Amino acid sequence: MSRKTTKRIALLLGQDIGYSRRALAGVLNYSESHALPWVFHNAPPDVRILPALERWRPDGVIVHLSDRSLGQQLTALGAPLVSVTNTVSGLRIPTVDVDSVAVGRLAAEYFLGLGLRSFAYYGSRKAQFSREREQGFRACLEERGYAVQNLHADFLPHSPFSQDWSRVDRQTERWLKLLPKPVGILVSNDIPGRVLCDICRNAGIRVPEEIAILGVDNDVSECRMSLPALSSVELPAEQIGRDAAQRLQALIGGSEELQMAVRHPPVGVIARSSTDCQATDDLRVKQAIDFIEQQADKGAGVEAVCQHIGVSRRSLERAFRAEFQTTVYEQIQRVRVARAKRLLWETELSIGAIAERSGLGNLRQMDRVFRKYEGEAPSMFRARR
């Protein structure tokens, strides 16, 4: 590799959160697939690394920027710079991130599909992406005539070590107890989502029966550490990393014709136990939903549901229409697709094996149903991991 063509690229992403690790994978995949003559130095996005960074004299920087001072000092270095998070507003730094307003709207539609009619938002008031997620969530629900309560706690992507967790927990517990229930809460990220599950458990608040909690990022480690397991909005983190690398390549090459901000749509909701509920006062519908959750992946169909709860199909269909504007069969298929999505994302099982385990039968049937409900093939969904 010629010294003249080699470029030094500083990756200030950190590896303590899943989003950053996947964005890093996207950067590396782009570099490898385009045979770029890049050499990397990986460091946390912390102002304390700046003296070493200045001595290294990078040709380009990709950063997970959540600190204004760091952003200002990186800009002063003069090297091409791209951020993979829209956290700090007002800095003229090219940014690639998810469309956070769309994240909020997606979460609202998901909660409405669960039959919930009370809603709240929990997240940072400082982070731009958090404000936008709340904005999209609130706008979608207010369009349908629902109010949204909120509590702001400053869980940033890289929170300061000195943050007083006990004070935040006490304030949050009081807020949770006052919310009308059942309630769906969108949380700005998975880390505060897991914290919220912990607070509920310690306060004797049942999740998801009283409070359904939805995080953002689908950081699998955080979601699995949560009790109950945390549902989360999946973000196209690897695609964001690839696009950040592409934009940095263009900037290093002297391009000045770039958008300052690129936003990708969210992938979808990966459902786990923290939102495993359907809000209804109709006992027949509740019994049917519980049975579907337990038996949909074992091949149970509409007739089996009706027989289990002892009602006619016509009666149950009418109740489902009244409660959720859907059919019993559609509810069964949605449960199966949700199981398939989780297996596609979290395991290395073949798509054929996932079709069987989720109750979708075979490859052809799974492909057809998955495309209908998700708008893409199972293989395409898995490819975005």
C-alpha positions in Angstrom: 0.0 0.0 0.0 1.5 3.3 -1.0 2.1 5.8 1.7 0.9 8.6 -0.6 -2.6 7.0 -1.0 -3.0 5.8 2.6 -5.6 7.8 4.7 -5.7 7.8 8.4 -9.3 7.5 9.7 -10.2 8.1 13.3 -13.3 6.2 14.4 -14.6 7.9 17.5 -17.6 5.6 17.9 -17.0 3.8 21.2 -18.2 0.2 21.5 -20.3 0.4 24.7 -23.7 0.5 22.9 -25.0 -1.8 20.2 -25.8 1.1 17.8 -22.2 2.2 17.7 -20.9 -1.4 17.3 -23.2 -1.9 14.3 -22.4 1.5 12.8 -18.7 0.6 13.1 -19.4 -2.7 11.3 -21.0 -0.7 8.5 -17.9 1.6 8.2 -15.6 -1.4 8.0 -17.8 -3.2 5.5 -17.8 -0.2 3.2 -14.1 0.2 3.4 -13.4 -3.4 2.7 -15.9 -3.7 -0.2 -14.4 -0.6 -1.9 -10.8 -1.6 -1.1 -10.2 1.8 0.4 -6.6 2.6 1.5 -7.7 3.5 5.0 -6.0 2.8 8.2 -8.0 3.1 11.4 -7.6 4.2 14.9 -10.6 3.4 17.2 -11.2 5.5 20.3 -14.1 6.7 22.4 -15.9 9.9 21.6 -14.4 11.8 24.5 -12.6 15.2 24.6 -9.7 13.6 26.5 -8.5 11.9 23.3 -8.1 15.2 21.5 -4.3 15.7 22.2 -3.5 12.2 20.9 -5.8 12.8 17.9 -4.1 16.1 17.0 -0.7 14.4 17.1 -2.0 11.5 14.9 -3.3 14.1 12.3 -6.2 12.1 10.8 -7.3 12.6 7.2 -10.9 12.0 8.3 -13.1 11.4 11.3 -16.3 9.4 11.9 -17.8 10.1 15.3 -20.8 9.2 17.5 -21.1 12.9 18.6 -23.1 13.6 21.8 -20.9 16.3 23.3 -21.0 19.9 21.9 -17.5 20.8 23.1 -16.0 17.7 21.3 -17.9 18.6 18.1 -16.5 22.2 18.2 -12.9 21.0 18.8 -13.1 18.3 16.1 -14.4 20.9 13.7 -11.4 23.1 14.6 -9.0 20.3 13.6 -10.0 20.9 10.0 -10.2 17.3 8.9 -13.3 16.0 7.1 -15.8 14.9 9.7 -19.1 12.9 9.7 -21.3 12.1 12.7 -23.5 9.0 13.0 -25.9 10.6 15.4 -28.2 13.6 15.4 -27.7 14.4 19.1 -26.2 17.9 19.2 -28.0 20.6 17.3 -26.6 23.8 15.8 -23.2 22.4 14.6 -22.4 22.4 10.9 -21.3 18.8 10.8 -22.5 16.3 8.1 -24.7 13.7 9.8 -26.1 10.4 8.9 -28.8 9.0 11.2 -32.2 7.4 11.4 -35.3 9.6 10.8 -36.2 10.0 14.5 -39.6 11.7 13.7 -40.4 8.5 11.8 -39.3 6.4 14.8 -41.8 8.2 17.0 -44.6 7.8 14.5 -43.8 4.1 14.1 -43.9 3.6 17.8 -47.3 5.4 18.0 -48.8 3.1 15.4 -47.5 0.1 17.1 -49.0 1.0 20.5 -52.3 1.9 18.8 -52.3 -1.6 17.3 -52.1 -3.0 20.8 -55.3 -1.3 21.6 -53.7 1.2 24.1 -55.4 4.5 24.6 -53.0 6.1 27.1 -49.5 7.2 26.1 -46.3 8.7 27.5 -42.7 9.5 26.4 -39.6 9.1 28.5 -36.3 10.5 27.2 -33.7 13.3 27.1 -34.7 16.9 26.4 -31.1 17.7 25.4 -30.5 15.2 22.6 -31.9 16.3 19.3 -32.9 12.8 18.2 -34.9 12.3 21.5 -36.8 15.6 20.9 -37.6 14.4 17.4 -38.7 11.0 18.5 -41.1 12.6 21.0 -42.3 15.0 18.3 -43.2 12.2 15.9 -44.8 10.2 18.6 -46.9 13.1 19.9 -47.9 14.3 16.5 -49.2 10.9 15.4 -51.2 10.3 18.5 -52.6 13.9 18.7 -53.8 13.5 15.1 -55.9 10.5 16.5 -57.2 12.6 19.4 -54.9 11.2 22.2 -52.7 13.2 24.6 -49.1 12.3 25.5 -47.6 12.8 28.9 -43.8 13.0 29.2 -40.9 13.0 31.7 -37.5 14.2 30.6 -34.4 12.5 32.0 -31.1 13.1 30.3 -30.0 9.7 29.3 -27.6 10.6 26.5 -25.8 8.0 24.4 -22.7 8.4 26.6 -24.0 9.6 30.0 -21.6 11.2 32.4 -20.2 8.9 35.1 -21.4 11.4 37.8 -25.1 11.2 36.9 -27.2 10.7 40.0 -29.2 7.5 39.1 -31.0 7.3 42.4 -32.5 10.8 42.0 -33.6 10.0 38.5 -35.2 6.7 39.7 -37.2 8.4 42.5 -38.6 11.0 40.2 -39.4 8.4 37.5 -41.2 6.1 40.0 -43.5 9.0 41.1 -44.3 9.8 37.5 -45.0 6.2 36.6 -47.4 5.7 39.5 -49.5 8.7 38.4 -49.9 7.6 34.8 -53.4 6.4 33.7 -53.1 2.7 33.0 -52.8 0.7 30.9 -50.3 3.0 29.2 -47.7 2.6 26.4 -44.4 4.4 27.0 -41.9 5.1 24.2 -38.4 5.5 25.6 -35.7 7.4 23.7 -33.2 4.5 23.8 -32.9 0.9 25.1 -30.7 1.8 28.1 -33.3 4.0 29.8 -35.9 1.5 28.6 -34.2 -1.2 30.7 -33.9 1.2 33.6 -37.7 1.9 33.3 -38.4 -1.9 33.5 -36.2 -2.1 36.6 -38.0 0.8 38.3 -41.4 -0.7 37.5 -40.4 -4.1 39.0 -39.1 -2.5 42.2 -42.2 -0.3 42.5 -44.6 -3.3 42.0 -45.9 -2.0 38.6 -46.6 -4.8 36.2 -44.9 -4.8 32.8 -46.6 -5.1 30.3 -50.0 -5.5 31.9 -50.0 -1.9 33.4 -47.2 -0.3 31.4 -46.0 -1.4 28.0 -42.4 -0.2 27.4 -40.8 0.2 23.9 -37.2 1.2 23.5 -35.2 2.3 20.5 -31.9 0.8 19.0 -32.6 -2.9 19.4 -29.4 -3.3 21.3 -29.8 -7.0 21.8 -27.7 -7.2 25.0 -29.6 -4.4 26.7 -33.0 -5.8 25.6 -32.1 -9.3 26.9 -30.7 -8.0 30.2 -34.1 -6.3 30.8 -36.7 -8.0 32.9 -39.0 -8.5 31.1 -37.2 -8.6 27.8 -37.4 -5.2 26.1 -39.2 -4.6 22.8 -37.4 -2.1 20.7 -37.4 -0.2 17.4 -34.7 -1.5 15.1 -32.5 1.1 13.4 -30.5 0.6 10.2 -27.2 1.1 12.0 -25.0 -0.7 9.6 -26.4 1.2 6.6 -25.8 4.4 8.5 -22.2 3.4 9.1 -21.8 2.5 5.4 -23.3 5.9 4.3 -21.1 7.7 6.8 -18.0 6.1 5.3 -19.2 6.9 1.8 -19.7 10.6 2.7 -16.3 10.8 4.4 -14.7 9.3 1.3 -16.4 12.0 -0.8 -15.3 14.8 1.6 -11.7 13.5 1.6 -11.9 13.6 -2.2 -12.8 17.3 -2.1 -16.6 17.1 -2.7 -18.6 20.0 -1.3 -21.9 19.0 -2.9 -23.2 17.0 0.1 -26.4 17.3 2.1 -25.6 18.2 5.7 -28.1 15.7 7.0 -29.1 12.2 5.7 -32.0 10.4 7.4 -32.9 6.7 7.0 -36.3 5.2 7.9 -36.4 2.8 10.9 -36.5 -0.9 10.2 -39.5 -1.8 12.4 -40.4 -3.0 15.9 -38.7 -6.1 17.3 -41.4 -7.3 19.8 -40.5 -8.9 23.1 -42.2 -9.4 26.5 -42.3 -5.7 27.5 -45.1 -5.0 25.0 -46.7 -8.5 25.0 -50.2 -7.2 25.7 -53.4 -6.2 24.1 -55.5 -3.6 25.9 -59.1 -4.7 26.0 -62.0 -5.0 28.4 -63.6 -7.7 26.4 -62.9 -11.0 28.2 -63.4 -13.1 25.0 -60.9 -11.0 23.1 -58.4 -11.2 25.9 -58.7 -15.0 26.2 -58.3 -15.2 22.4 -55.2 -13.1 22.4 -53.6 -15.0 25.2 -54.3 -18.3 23.3 -52.9 -16.9 20.1 -49.7 -15.8 21.9 -49.2 -19.3 23.3 -50.2 -21.3 20.2 -49.8 -19.3 17.0 -46.3 -20.7 16.4 -47.6 -24.2 16.9 -50.0 -23.9 14.0 -53.3 -23.0 15.8 -55.8 -21.3 13.4 -59.0 -19.3 13.8 -61.2 -22.4 14.5 -58.8 -23.6 17.3 -59.0 -20.1 18.9 -62.9 -20.1 18.8 -63.1 -23.7 20.2 -60.7 -22.8 23.0 -62.8 -20.0 24.4 -66.2 -21.5 23.4 -67.6 -18.8 21.0 -68.7 -18.7 17.4 -66.3 -17.5 14.8 -68.8 -14.8 13.8 -69.0 -13.5 17.4 -65.3 -13.4 17.9 -64.6 -11.7 14.5 -67.1 -9.0 15.4 -65.4 -8.5 18.8 -62.0 -8.2 17.2 -63.3 -5.7 14.6 -64.8 -3.6 17.4 -61.6 -3.6 19.5 -58.8 -3.6 17.0 -60.2 -3.1 13.5 -58.6 -6.4 12.5 -59.5 -10.0 12.1 -58.6 -13.0 14.2 -56.6 -14.5 11.3 -54.6 -11.2 10.9 -53.8 -11.2 14.6 -52.5 -14.8 14.3 -50.3 -13.8 11.3 -49.0 -10.7 13.1 -47.9 -12.8 16.1 -46.2 -15.2 13.7 -44.4 -12.5 11.8 -43.3 -10.8 15.1 -41.7 -14.2 16.2 -40.1 -14.6 12.8 -38.6 -11.1 12.9 -37.0 -11.8 16.3 -35.5 -15.1 15.2 -34.2 -13.5 12.0 -32.5 -10.8 14.0 -31.2 -12.7 17.0 -30.3 -16.2 15.6 -28.4 -17.8 12.8 -31.2 -20.3 12.0 -32.0 -20.8 8.4 -35.1 -19.0 7.1 -36.7 -22.4 6.5 -36.2 -23.3 10.1 -37.6 -20.0 11.2 -40.7 -20.5 9.1 -41.4 -23.7 11.0 -40.6 -22.3 14.4 -42.8 -19.2 13.9 -45.8 -21.1 12.6 -45.5 -19.7 9.1 -45.1 -23.2 7.6 -42.5 -23.2 4.8 -40.2 -20.9 2.9 -42.7 -19.9 0.3 -45.5 -19.2 2.7 -43.2 -17.2 5.1 -41.9 -15.1 2.2 -45.5 -14.3 1.1 -46.8 -13.4 4.6 -43.6 -11.5 5.6 -43.8 -9.4 2.5 -47.4 -8.6 3.1 -46.9 -7.4 6.7 -43.3 -6.0 6.5 -43.1 -4.9 2.8 -39.9 -6.9 2.1 -38.5 -10.4 2.0 -37.2 -12.1 5.2 -33.8 -12.3 3.6 -33.7 -8.5 3.1 -34.8 -7.9 6.7 -32.0 -10.2 8.0 -29.4 -8.5 5.7 -29.8 -5.2 7.7 -28.5 -6.8 10.9 
